Every structure is written in structure tokens, then in C-alpha cells.
Amino acid sequence: MANLSKTASRLDAFIDLMGPVIGVMLLAVGIETYRNGGSMGWPIAGAVLLVINSWVAWRRLARRRNPIPSP
């Protein structure tokens, strides 16, 4: 029988790691758009999104590694 708690935990970690991947993709598209004469806002938005998503993923994965003991 499958352990649903373990499967859900792995799926949650995978979703946490997809945020930085999307940030990198937006940054790459933003840089390419800027090189082709687009707005400087796209690379800035991509960089901000990448930093925020990386920070959120780092916090959530660190919390998952060191669980807080329940009283």
C-alpha cells in the first residue's frame, strides 16, 4: 500500500522547486527580450521573481529538513 503522506511530501517539495525554475525561465526570456529592443522591466521582473522563489523554496526545504518537535 502506498504511503500517501510520503507521496504528498515529495510532491510538495517538487512544487517548491518549480518556482526557481520558472524564475530562471522568465529571466532568460526577459534578457532575450531586452536584447531585441524590449523593455528593461522584463529582466528585472525575472530577477525579482527568481530571488523571491529561491528564498521561499530555501525556507520551506530547510524547515522540512529540521522539523519542529511538537509539545
GUKOLMI-696879 format. One record per residue (C-alpha): residue number from 1; x, y, z; residue in three letters. Coordinates in nm, 2 decimals. Each point is the difference from the previous one (the first is absolute). Layout:
BEGIN
<pos: NUM | X: X | Y: Y | Z: Z | code: ALA>
...
***
This chain:
BEGIN
<pos: 1 | X: 0.00 | Y: 0.00 | Z: 0.00 | code: MET>
<pos: 2 | X: 0.13 | Y: 0.35 | Z: -0.09 | code: ALA>
<pos: 3 | X: 0.09 | Y: 0.24 | Z: 0.28 | code: ASN>
<pos: 4 | X: -0.21 | Y: 0.30 | Z: -0.10 | code: LEU>
<pos: 5 | X: 0.18 | Y: 0.23 | Z: 0.25 | code: SER>
<pos: 6 | X: 0.34 | Y: -0.07 | Z: -0.15 | code: LYS>
<pos: 7 | X: -0.13 | Y: 0.04 | Z: -0.35 | code: THR>
<pos: 8 | X: -0.17 | Y: 0.33 | Z: 0.09 | code: ALA>
<pos: 9 | X: 0.32 | Y: 0.12 | Z: 0.17 | code: SER>
<pos: 10 | X: 0.21 | Y: -0.08 | Z: -0.31 | code: ARG>
<pos: 11 | X: -0.25 | Y: 0.17 | Z: -0.23 | code: LEU>
<pos: 12 | X: 0.00 | Y: 0.31 | Z: 0.22 | code: ASP>
<pos: 13 | X: 0.38 | Y: 0.01 | Z: -0.02 | code: ALA>
<pos: 14 | X: -0.01 | Y: -0.03 | Z: -0.38 | code: PHE>
<pos: 15 | X: -0.25 | Y: 0.29 | Z: -0.02 | code: ILE>
<pos: 16 | X: 0.23 | Y: 0.21 | Z: 0.22 | code: ASP>
<pos: 17 | X: 0.29 | Y: -0.06 | Z: -0.24 | code: LEU>
<pos: 18 | X: -0.20 | Y: 0.09 | Z: -0.30 | code: MET>
<pos: 19 | X: -0.02 | Y: 0.37 | Z: 0.11 | code: GLY>
<pos: 20 | X: 0.37 | Y: 0.07 | Z: -0.06 | code: PRO>
<pos: 21 | X: -0.01 | Y: -0.19 | Z: -0.33 | code: VAL>
<pos: 22 | X: -0.28 | Y: 0.23 | Z: -0.12 | code: ILE>
<pos: 23 | X: 0.20 | Y: 0.30 | Z: 0.12 | code: GLY>
<pos: 24 | X: 0.30 | Y: -0.11 | Z: -0.20 | code: VAL>
<pos: 25 | X: -0.21 | Y: -0.04 | Z: -0.31 | code: MET>
<pos: 26 | X: -0.16 | Y: 0.34 | Z: 0.04 | code: LEU>
<pos: 27 | X: 0.34 | Y: 0.16 | Z: 0.06 | code: LEU>
<pos: 28 | X: 0.14 | Y: -0.16 | Z: -0.32 | code: ALA>
<pos: 29 | X: -0.30 | Y: 0.11 | Z: -0.21 | code: VAL>
<pos: 30 | X: 0.02 | Y: 0.35 | Z: 0.16 | code: GLY>
<pos: 31 | X: 0.37 | Y: 0.03 | Z: -0.09 | code: ILE>
<pos: 32 | X: -0.07 | Y: -0.12 | Z: -0.36 | code: GLU>
<pos: 33 | X: -0.29 | Y: 0.25 | Z: -0.03 | code: THR>
<pos: 34 | X: 0.22 | Y: 0.28 | Z: 0.13 | code: TYR>
<pos: 35 | X: 0.28 | Y: -0.09 | Z: -0.25 | code: ARG>
<pos: 36 | X: -0.26 | Y: 0.02 | Z: -0.28 | code: ASN>
<pos: 37 | X: -0.10 | Y: 0.35 | Z: 0.10 | code: GLY>
<pos: 38 | X: -0.27 | Y: -0.07 | Z: 0.26 | code: GLY>
<pos: 39 | X: -0.05 | Y: 0.16 | Z: 0.34 | code: SER>
<pos: 40 | X: 0.25 | Y: -0.02 | Z: 0.28 | code: MET>
<pos: 41 | X: -0.28 | Y: -0.10 | Z: 0.23 | code: GLY>
<pos: 42 | X: -0.01 | Y: -0.36 | Z: -0.12 | code: TRP>
<pos: 43 | X: 0.35 | Y: -0.10 | Z: 0.12 | code: PRO>
<pos: 44 | X: -0.06 | Y: 0.19 | Z: 0.32 | code: ILE>
<pos: 45 | X: -0.33 | Y: -0.18 | Z: 0.06 | code: ALA>
<pos: 46 | X: 0.17 | Y: -0.34 | Z: -0.08 | code: GLY>
<pos: 47 | X: 0.28 | Y: 0.07 | Z: 0.24 | code: ALA>
<pos: 48 | X: -0.24 | Y: 0.11 | Z: 0.28 | code: VAL>
<pos: 49 | X: -0.22 | Y: -0.31 | Z: -0.06 | code: LEU>
<pos: 50 | X: 0.31 | Y: -0.23 | Z: 0.01 | code: LEU>
<pos: 51 | X: 0.13 | Y: 0.15 | Z: 0.33 | code: VAL>
<pos: 52 | X: -0.34 | Y: -0.02 | Z: 0.17 | code: ILE>
<pos: 53 | X: -0.07 | Y: -0.35 | Z: -0.12 | code: ASN>
<pos: 54 | X: 0.34 | Y: -0.12 | Z: 0.10 | code: SER>
<pos: 55 | X: -0.03 | Y: 0.15 | Z: 0.35 | code: TRP>
<pos: 56 | X: -0.35 | Y: -0.16 | Z: 0.05 | code: VAL>
<pos: 57 | X: 0.13 | Y: -0.34 | Z: -0.12 | code: ALA>
<pos: 58 | X: 0.31 | Y: 0.02 | Z: 0.22 | code: TRP>
<pos: 59 | X: -0.21 | Y: 0.08 | Z: 0.31 | code: ARG>
<pos: 60 | X: -0.26 | Y: -0.27 | Z: -0.07 | code: ARG>
<pos: 61 | X: 0.26 | Y: -0.27 | Z: -0.07 | code: LEU>
<pos: 62 | X: 0.21 | Y: 0.10 | Z: 0.30 | code: ALA>
<pos: 63 | X: -0.31 | Y: -0.02 | Z: 0.22 | code: ARG>
<pos: 64 | X: -0.07 | Y: -0.34 | Z: -0.15 | code: ARG>
<pos: 65 | X: 0.35 | Y: -0.13 | Z: 0.09 | code: ARG>
<pos: 66 | X: -0.02 | Y: 0.12 | Z: 0.36 | code: ASN>
<pos: 67 | X: -0.35 | Y: -0.07 | Z: 0.13 | code: PRO>
<pos: 68 | X: -0.11 | Y: 0.19 | Z: 0.31 | code: ILE>
<pos: 69 | X: -0.08 | Y: -0.25 | Z: 0.28 | code: PRO>
<pos: 70 | X: -0.36 | Y: 0.01 | Z: 0.11 | code: SER>
<pos: 71 | X: -0.06 | Y: 0.05 | Z: 0.38 | code: PRO>
***
